[in-house]
Amino acid sequence: MNLVINGQTYQVAKDPPRVLLWVLRDELGLTGTKFGCGAGYCGACTVHLDGVAVRSCQVPVSRVAGRAVTTIEGLARGEELHPVQRAFLEAQTPQCGWCMSGQMMTATALIAANPRPSEEEIIAAMDGNYCRCGAYARIRRAVARAAALARAATEAV
């Protein structure tokens, strides 16, 4: 079966049944997507499926054929970081970094759907992504900054 991940087509076996997370990490070497809880609660494994943030540990790979998957590796365009990646670096958001790819993927989906999120909307959208280090205030500031960077980039075009 063909999977389109970060704009590139990959051929993977349909059987045995498995979830997208392990195909990304173990078969394709896209290790930016992290394993957290394995139950879809923590958000560390968040990727985009047709632009929507999903927990890759809960998505059977058979449901992904013919659809667009974006991982953290697919956000940057060459050497140019995505506004979310830039904002998270500027804000020195990561501590251990384990949850950060999932945090960034959730933030990217939020900003794509709502370019001007309020603080309350940011908190609500990010609520399902856990950070064991407790960097929530920095995450919230980074998401707000990312939205501003994304708007500026859109307005400059």
trRosetta pair geometry for C-beta under 8 A, 3 or more apart (Angstrom, degrees):
i j d omega theta_ij theta_ji phi_ij phi_ji
1 11 7.5 148 73 -153 31 57
1 12 6.1 -32 65 70 82 74
1 13 7.4 59 18 170 85 12
1 14 4.7 93 -21 -75 118 90
1 61 7.6 139 78 137 138 100
1 62 7.3 167 -38 -118 177 58
1 65 4.6 -75 180 -99 120 125
2 9 5.4 -16 -166 -164 110 105
2 10 7.1 144 -156 73 57 42
2 11 6.0 -33 -97 -96 65 63
2 65 6.4 91 64 -146 58 85
2 66 7.3 74 80 -63 95 56
3 9 7.2 148 77 -153 42 54
3 10 4.9 -21 63 62 94 96
3 11 7.9 174 19 -86 76 16
3 12 5.8 11 -2 12 119 116
3 23 7.4 122 -24 140 169 141
3 61 7.3 -58 -79 -167 135 97
3 64 5.6 20 -123 120 104 115
3 65 6.6 -80 -83 -100 65 52
3 69 6.5 -8 177 15 103 131
4 7 6.9 2 178 -124 94 15
4 8 7.2 161 -154 75 59 28
4 9 5.5 -28 -97 -93 72 67
4 10 7.8 171 -87 18 24 74
4 66 7.6 32 3 -146 111 15
4 67 7.1 -156 47 91 101 30
4 68 5.4 -48 98 -107 116 56
4 69 6.6 151 89 23 58 78
5 8 6.1 -33 71 63 68 80
5 10 5.9 -5 20 3 113 121
5 24 7.2 170 -140 -110 151 91
5 28 6.8 29 65 -179 161 167
5 30 6.9 -115 153 -37 141 161
5 69 4.5 -25 -108 77 73 110
5 70 7.6 157 -161 -90 57 26
5 71 6.5 19 -175 -9 104 108
5 74 7.2 -140 161 -54 66 139
6 30 7.8 172 -9 -116 132 141
6 69 7.4 -41 -25 98 56 74
6 70 6.0 97 -86 -128 61 59
6 71 6.0 -56 -52 33 110 86
6 73 5.9 -47 -80 95 156 92
6 74 3.0 -148 -114 -90 97 118
7 68 8.0 18 -73 -144 51 103
7 74 6.8 150 3 -142 89 118
10 28 5.8 -24 -133 -105 164 122
12 23 5.8 30 -148 -152 164 123
12 27 6.0 73 -120 136 117 154
12 28 7.7 -60 -74 -55 123 103
12 61 6.7 -78 104 170 141 142
13 16 7.9 33 115 9 118 43
14 61 7.8 -168 -137 102 47 107
14 62 6.3 64 -156 -99 88 94
17 60 6.2 -30 -167 -147 100 113
17 61 7.6 177 -158 38 53 93
17 62 6.7 -40 -125 -20 86 121
18 22 5.3 -85 167 68 123 125
18 23 6.2 137 101 -49 118 92
18 60 7.5 133 87 -146 26 65
18 61 5.7 20 77 -2 74 122
19 22 5.8 87 66 12 76 97
19 23 7.5 -145 103 -3 39 92
19 56 6.7 123 152 152 101 64
19 57 5.6 48 138 -160 153 35
19 58 6.7 20 -140 -43 133 5
19 59 6.1 105 -160 66 85 49
19 60 6.1 -71 -104 -97 58 38
19 61 6.6 144 -169 -34 14 80
20 23 5.6 -62 -149 39 37 112
20 24 6.1 38 156 -22 73 106
20 47 7.1 -115 129 40 135 142
20 56 4.2 -103 91 -161 109 90
20 57 7.9 -100 59 -60 79 20
20 59 4.4 0 0 83 125 106
20 60 7.4 80 -31 122 81 9
20 61 5.2 144 -80 -87 60 70
20 64 5.7 106 -94 -46 118 147
20 69 7.1 -168 -160 -124 134 146
21 24 5.9 -61 -154 35 26 110
21 25 6.2 5 161 -3 65 113
21 33 6.3 -144 -134 130 73 123
21 35 6.3 103 168 -89 135 83
21 45 4.9 -29 -103 -154 123 136
21 56 4.1 129 -67 118 76 101
21 57 4.5 11 -22 -81 148 60
21 59 7.9 123 -24 45 77 86
22 25 5.9 -59 -135 48 33 101
22 26 5.0 -6 -179 14 73 121
22 27 7.4 67 135 -7 67 95
23 26 7.0 -56 -106 53 15 85
23 27 4.9 -31 -155 34 55 126
23 28 6.4 41 149 -6 68 107
23 61 5.0 91 -27 -98 149 136
24 27 7.6 38 -3 50 8 83
24 28 5.5 -50 -145 50 34 119
24 30 4.5 -69 -178 69 86 112
24 31 8.0 157 132 -76 87 32
24 33 5.1 14 117 46 147 139
24 47 7.3 -172 -75 -61 161 152
24 56 6.4 -12 4 174 140 154
24 69 7.9 -135 -85 149 116 143
24 71 6.2 143 -151 -87 135 144
25 28 7.6 45 13 53 10 77
25 29 7.6 34 -171 -114 31 14
25 30 6.6 -87 -80 71 38 62
25 31 5.3 74 -135 -104 80 65
25 33 6.4 -118 -61 74 93 94
25 35 7.2 -32 -38 -37 165 101
30 33 6.2 35 123 11 96 104
30 71 5.2 84 166 76 135 171
30 73 5.5 -116 -146 10 99 141
31 34 8.0 51 171 -84 64 58
32 71 5.9 126 70 152 113 111
32 72 3.9 -129 140 66 133 118
32 73 5.0 166 11 -43 142 86
32 101 4.9 155 160 -114 85 151
33 45 5.5 56 174 -147 97 62
33 46 7.8 -151 -136 62 94 35
33 47 5.8 -18 -106 -62 134 108
33 56 5.8 9 178 35 142 154
33 71 5.2 -83 -44 -145 112 114
33 72 6.4 171 -63 6 64 102
33 101 6.0 -137 -96 121 39 142
33 102 7.7 85 -143 -67 65 80
34 44 4.2 -70 87 161 107 109
34 45 6.2 -119 77 -77 51 60
34 98 5.6 153 -174 -173 166 70
34 99 7.3 -109 61 -93 145 31
34 101 5.9 138 -6 44 98 120
34 102 6.6 -86 45 -27 101 107
35 38 6.5 20 -169 -67 98 83
35 44 6.8 25 121 101 11 126
35 45 6.2 30 -102 -73 38 113
35 57 6.8 103 -129 -85 73 124
36 41 7.9 -126 106 71 119 72
36 42 3.8 -122 129 79 144 141
36 43 7.0 11 23 57 161 39
36 44 3.1 132 -45 22 121 131
36 45 6.1 -132 10 -22 94 87
36 57 7.7 -117 42 -23 77 149
36 98 7.2 121 -98 149 91 110
36 99 7.0 53 -95 -98 133 80
36 102 7.3 -29 -30 -22 136 158
36 130 7.4 144 -180 58 147 109
37 40 7.4 -85 81 27 112 25
37 41 5.0 -32 69 51 161 98
37 42 4.3 140 -11 -9 113 115
37 44 7.4 135 -1 20 73 112
37 57 7.6 176 73 73 65 166
38 57 5.3 -144 -134 -175 39 144
39 57 7.3 -15 1 114 15 133
39 58 7.8 40 173 -72 26 107
40 55 4.1 127 -130 96 79 164
40 57 6.0 -152 -66 77 64 101
40 58 4.2 26 -76 -44 123 136
41 128 7.6 -129 -171 -168 45 86
41 130 7.4 22 130 -14 83 126
42 45 7.9 79 75 6 92 82
42 99 7.1 -111 158 -112 103 108
42 102 7.5 66 121 104 79 170
42 129 7.2 48 159 -148 51 45
42 130 4.5 -67 -145 33 77 115
43 46 5.0 -1 -169 -36 73 118
43 55 6.8 -94 -105 -98 44 97
43 99 6.8 50 89 -156 93 100
43 102 4.3 140 141 156 76 133
43 103 7.2 82 127 -68 123 53
43 106 6.2 -8 -167 -45 129 137
43 128 5.5 128 -61 123 126 79
43 129 3.4 -104 93 -109 160 70
43 130 6.3 149 31 14 103 65
44 98 6.2 -27 -129 147 129 85
44 99 5.1 -89 -97 -114 85 62
44 101 7.3 59 -172 61 61 89
44 102 4.4 -135 -133 -16 19 145
44 129 7.8 127 -57 -150 45 85
44 130 7.7 -44 -42 58 88 85
45 55 5.6 67 80 -164 103 68
45 56 4.4 -122 155 48 106 91
45 57 4.6 101 57 -24 166 96
45 102 6.2 20 22 -88 21 120
46 53 5.3 0 -168 -168 115 100
46 54 7.0 152 -144 75 66 29
46 55 6.1 -43 -88 -95 63 52
46 56 7.1 163 -116 -8 11 88
46 101 7.5 180 60 118 81 74
46 102 3.9 104 21 -145 101 80
46 103 7.9 130 42 -30 135 21
46 105 4.3 -179 114 81 103 127
46 106 5.3 -8 148 -50 169 86
46 129 6.9 -49 -19 -98 143 113
47 53 7.6 160 85 -143 24 56
47 54 6.4 -28 67 63 71 80
47 56 4.8 51 10 -55 115 119
47 69 5.9 14 146 -169 132 92
47 70 6.4 172 -179 80 85 50
47 71 5.1 -35 -123 -97 113 64
47 72 7.9 -98 -106 -24 77 66
47 105 5.9 -79 -108 -155 26 157
48 51 5.5 -1 -179 -121 122 16
48 52 6.3 131 -155 56 73 28
48 53 6.0 -43 -95 -84 67 48
48 54 7.3 106 -135 16 22 83
48 68 7.6 -16 115 115 98 89
48 69 6.9 150 82 -158 62 43
48 70 4.1 3 53 50 113 102
48 71 8.0 -144 27 -62 76 28
48 105 6.2 -151 -38 -166 82 104
48 108 7.2 -78 -55 96 128 120
48 109 6.1 169 -100 -77 104 107
49 52 5.7 -36 66 62 74 86
49 54 4.7 -1 8 11 117 136
49 59 6.7 176 -60 -125 149 160
49 64 6.7 -104 -128 -116 115 88
49 67 5.9 26 -171 136 87 133
49 68 7.4 142 -162 81 40 56
49 69 5.9 -12 -102 -102 65 72
50 67 5.3 -67 -48 -168 100 106
50 68 5.5 105 -89 50 50 89
51 68 7.3 34 -30 83 70 119
51 70 7.7 46 -86 11 42 127
51 109 7.0 132 165 -123 61 88
51 112 6.5 -131 -168 125 104 155
52 109 6.4 72 -149 -142 31 132
53 105 5.8 135 -122 135 101 91
53 106 5.0 76 -142 -108 160 58
53 108 7.8 137 -74 68 108 82
53 109 3.9 -118 -34 -1 104 162
53 110 7.9 -2 -18 -36 139 70
54 58 7.4 -125 169 67 93 99
54 59 5.6 62 139 -55 132 132
55 58 4.6 46 92 18 106 111
55 59 7.0 163 87 -22 55 92
56 59 5.5 -58 -137 31 43 112
59 63 5.8 -115 -173 66 85 123
59 64 6.4 79 147 -58 120 106
60 63 5.0 93 70 -3 85 101
60 64 7.8 -156 101 -12 52 89
61 64 5.5 -56 -160 25 47 119
61 65 7.9 69 150 -42 67 81
62 65 6.6 -24 -164 -9 41 111
63 67 7.8 -12 140 15 63 141
64 67 5.5 -110 -163 52 50 109
64 69 6.0 12 -162 -55 122 125
70 74 4.4 -129 -153 86 77 136
70 75 7.0 94 167 -67 115 64
70 105 7.7 166 104 -133 93 105
71 74 5.3 99 51 5 61 102
71 101 7.7 1 176 177 80 126
71 105 7.7 -50 -155 -91 37 133
72 75 6.0 -33 -160 -2 42 115
72 101 3.9 -72 -55 -148 152 106
72 104 6.1 78 -119 77 103 126
72 105 6.2 -90 -72 -56 79 104
73 76 7.8 -60 -176 30 37 96
75 81 7.6 20 115 -166 102 61
75 82 3.8 -67 160 -16 104 143
75 84 6.8 -76 -170 56 147 111
75 85 5.9 144 110 -34 134 121
75 104 7.0 -67 -45 143 167 122
75 105 7.8 -134 -62 -92 126 70
75 108 6.4 -119 -117 -93 123 156
76 79 7.4 -52 169 178 122 7
76 80 6.3 164 -167 86 81 48
76 81 5.0 -44 -109 -114 102 44
76 82 5.7 -110 -78 -21 48 80
76 85 6.3 -28 -70 23 93 163
77 80 4.9 -14 67 66 87 106
77 82 7.6 104 -10 -70 80 71
81 85 4.0 -122 -176 90 110 122
81 86 4.7 141 99 -56 123 82
81 89 7.3 -17 166 5 171 136
82 85 4.7 92 55 6 80 103
82 86 7.1 -148 91 -5 40 87
82 104 7.9 115 79 176 128 117
82 108 6.7 -1 150 -107 147 123
83 86 5.5 -54 -143 38 33 114
83 87 6.1 32 159 -20 67 107
83 111 7.5 -131 84 138 122 165
83 146 4.9 124 131 -159 92 73
83 147 7.9 135 130 -58 134 12
83 149 3.7 170 -150 104 112 114
83 150 4.3 -156 53 -63 162 74
83 153 6.1 -133 -62 -5 125 137
84 87 5.9 -55 -145 38 29 109
84 88 6.3 28 157 -18 64 107
84 104 4.9 130 138 -157 123 88
84 107 5.0 145 -136 101 128 118
84 108 4.9 -88 -17 -73 157 85
84 111 6.8 -166 -69 14 108 146
84 142 7.7 73 -161 149 64 99
84 143 7.6 6 -130 -115 92 58
84 146 4.3 42 -100 -145 56 145
84 150 7.7 18 -44 -55 73 117
85 88 6.0 -56 -147 36 29 109
85 89 6.5 25 156 -14 63 108
85 104 6.3 46 -78 -149 65 143
86 89 5.9 -63 -153 39 29 108
86 90 6.1 29 154 -20 67 109
86 146 7.3 140 64 -109 80 79
86 149 6.0 -168 79 -175 126 168
87 90 5.6 -52 -141 37 32 113
87 91 6.1 19 162 -9 66 111
87 142 4.6 133 134 -168 98 73
87 143 7.3 134 118 -75 144 16
87 145 4.0 159 -143 97 116 104
87 146 3.7 -120 18 -65 153 77
87 149 5.7 -152 -57 5 107 139
88 91 6.1 -61 -141 46 26 103
88 93 4.4 -70 -158 28 75 136
88 94 6.9 55 164 -29 108 88
88 100 6.6 121 180 -162 147 111
88 103 7.5 125 -110 103 137 117
88 104 5.9 -61 -33 -88 153 108
88 107 8.0 153 -59 47 113 160
88 139 8.0 8 -117 -121 94 60
88 142 4.6 63 -93 -172 56 144
88 146 7.3 15 -33 -64 75 122
89 92 7.3 21 -179 -76 35 42
89 93 7.7 -60 -57 18 19 93
90 142 7.5 152 64 -121 85 87
90 145 6.5 -128 77 142 130 154
91 138 5.4 152 147 -170 114 89
91 141 5.4 159 -134 101 141 106
91 142 4.1 -129 34 -81 151 92
91 145 6.2 170 -50 25 119 150
92 138 7.0 -77 86 -155 64 139
93 100 6.8 130 107 -121 111 112
93 103 7.7 -151 146 110 139 150
93 135 5.9 111 -176 155 69 136
93 138 4.5 168 -120 137 68 113
93 139 5.8 95 -154 -82 122 56
93 141 8.0 -169 -90 68 101 91
93 142 4.6 -18 -68 -45 136 152
94 97 4.2 35 -170 -89 132 74
94 100 4.7 -25 -93 -71 109 145
94 135 7.2 -144 -122 9 20 178
95 131 8.0 102 27 178 110 109
95 133 3.7 177 54 -170 140 163
95 135 5.5 -174 -14 -53 107 127
96 99 7.9 66 74 8 97 81
96 132 7.1 -13 30 70 140 105
96 133 5.4 179 4 -53 96 127
97 100 4.9 -47 -154 5 57 128
98 132 7.3 8 57 27 128 114
99 102 5.5 -67 -170 51 63 110
99 103 5.5 68 134 -31 89 106
99 129 6.3 129 177 171 117 96
99 130 6.4 -128 -114 89 146 57
99 131 4.9 -141 60 -101 154 67
99 132 7.1 154 -26 7 127 78
99 133 8.0 -150 23 17 118 97
100 103 5.2 -52 -139 36 36 115
100 104 6.1 34 161 -19 69 104
101 104 5.8 -54 -147 38 30 110
101 105 6.3 30 154 -19 64 106
102 105 5.7 -53 -143 36 32 109
102 106 6.3 31 157 -17 65 105
102 129 5.5 174 125 -135 105 115
103 106 6.0 -59 -152 38 28 108
103 107 6.2 26 152 -18 65 111
103 126 6.9 33 -145 -143 83 107
103 129 5.1 142 -94 149 67 150
103 131 7.0 31 -72 -72 133 110
103 139 5.7 -95 -164 -137 138 123
104 107 5.5 -54 -143 39 32 113
104 108 6.2 37 156 -25 66 105
105 108 5.6 -48 -145 32 31 114
105 109 6.7 31 155 -16 62 103
106 109 5.9 -56 -153 36 32 109
106 110 6.4 35 150 -21 65 106
106 125 6.5 158 160 150 101 91
106 126 6.0 123 118 -110 132 63
106 128 7.4 -173 -126 70 149 93
106 129 5.2 -138 8 -44 159 138
107 110 5.5 -53 -149 34 33 115
107 111 6.3 27 157 -15 67 107
107 125 7.6 111 -102 118 47 124
107 126 6.8 19 -76 -87 81 107
107 139 7.9 -144 -67 -177 130 88
107 142 7.4 -41 -124 110 165 94
107 143 4.6 -135 -132 -113 118 98
107 146 5.9 65 154 65 126 157
108 111 6.0 -57 -145 39 29 106
108 112 6.3 31 155 -21 64 107
108 146 7.9 -86 -83 157 58 143
109 112 5.7 -54 -146 35 30 113
109 113 6.4 18 158 -9 64 110
109 125 8.0 -169 88 -173 91 123
110 113 6.1 -71 -154 44 26 102
110 114 6.0 -43 173 46 68 101
110 117 5.9 1 158 -54 112 152
110 121 7.5 148 -168 143 118 96
110 122 7.0 98 156 -116 156 59
110 125 4.2 77 -101 168 131 160
110 126 7.5 -41 -41 -52 155 78
110 143 6.9 7 76 -163 142 123
111 114 6.8 -81 -122 71 24 60
111 115 6.1 55 -174 -111 69 47
111 117 7.0 -91 -92 -9 59 117
111 143 7.4 -159 -55 -168 107 81
111 146 6.0 -100 -65 119 154 104
111 147 5.0 -156 -119 -98 108 76
111 150 5.3 113 164 21 134 164
112 115 7.9 20 -127 -70 12 73
114 117 4.7 82 114 -72 119 86
114 121 6.3 -100 124 156 158 146
114 125 8.0 -151 41 -61 132 148
115 147 6.2 138 -178 -161 48 93
115 150 6.4 -135 -139 103 90 117
115 151 5.6 112 172 -81 113 95
115 154 7.5 -46 -136 18 144 156
116 147 6.5 130 -104 167 31 130
116 151 7.2 55 -73 -75 81 139
117 121 4.0 -135 -163 94 93 122
117 122 5.0 120 125 -58 128 78
117 125 6.9 -55 -143 2 153 140
117 143 7.2 -38 69 143 136 111
117 144 7.5 -119 77 -100 94 65
117 147 5.8 -141 28 -88 89 156
118 121 4.6 97 49 6 74 102
118 122 7.1 -133 95 -5 40 85
119 122 5.6 -52 -150 34 33 113
119 123 6.4 33 152 -19 65 105
119 140 6.9 45 -150 -179 84 119
119 144 7.1 -8 -93 -79 72 128
120 123 5.7 -52 -148 36 32 112
120 124 6.3 31 154 -18 65 107
121 124 5.7 -52 -143 38 32 111
121 125 6.1 29 158 -18 66 109
122 125 6.0 -59 -145 39 27 107
122 126 6.0 7 164 -3 65 117
122 140 5.5 110 124 -144 130 78
122 143 4.8 147 -147 100 121 137
122 144 6.2 -50 -70 -60 161 81
123 126 6.3 -70 -140 48 23 98
123 127 6.3 51 155 -61 61 93
123 140 6.5 7 -77 -112 76 120
124 127 5.7 -29 -153 -14 28 122
125 143 7.9 168 78 -169 121 155
126 129 5.5 -62 -169 38 67 111
126 136 7.8 146 123 -144 129 85
126 139 6.2 157 -175 135 153 123
126 140 7.0 -152 47 -87 156 70
126 143 6.5 -122 -55 -47 137 159
129 139 7.9 -160 94 -175 122 155
131 134 6.1 174 107 -57 100 14
131 135 5.1 -100 159 40 150 81
131 136 6.1 180 46 -60 132 71
131 139 6.5 -163 -38 -37 154 144
135 138 4.6 -47 179 47 92 115
135 139 5.6 103 116 -31 87 95
136 139 5.4 -53 -141 35 33 114
136 140 6.2 35 159 -21 66 103
137 140 5.8 -51 -149 34 30 112
137 141 6.5 27 153 -14 63 106
138 141 5.7 -55 -147 40 34 110
138 142 6.1 35 154 -22 67 108
139 142 5.7 -56 -146 37 29 112
139 143 6.4 30 155 -20 65 104
140 143 6.0 -53 -149 33 29 109
140 144 6.6 27 153 -15 62 106
141 144 5.8 -56 -150 38 33 111
141 145 6.2 32 153 -17 67 108
142 145 5.6 -55 -145 40 32 112
142 146 6.1 38 153 -24 65 105
143 146 5.5 -50 -145 34 31 115
143 147 6.6 36 154 -22 63 100
144 147 5.8 -50 -153 30 31 112
144 148 6.8 30 149 -15 62 105
145 148 5.6 -56 -153 37 35 112
145 149 6.3 35 150 -19 68 106
146 149 5.5 -53 -145 38 33 112
146 150 6.1 35 155 -21 67 105
147 150 5.8 -53 -146 36 29 111
147 151 6.4 30 154 -18 63 105
148 151 5.8 -53 -147 36 30 110
148 152 6.3 31 154 -19 64 107
149 152 5.7 -55 -147 37 31 112
149 153 6.4 31 154 -20 65 106
150 153 5.7 -54 -148 36 31 111
150 154 6.4 29 153 -17 64 107
151 154 5.7 -58 -149 38 32 110
151 155 6.1 27 156 -16 68 110
152 155 5.8 -57 -142 40 29 109
152 156 6.2 33 156 -26 64 108
153 156 5.8 -54 -147 30 29 114
153 157 7.1 35 154 -29 59 101
154 157 6.1 -52 -161 18 33 113
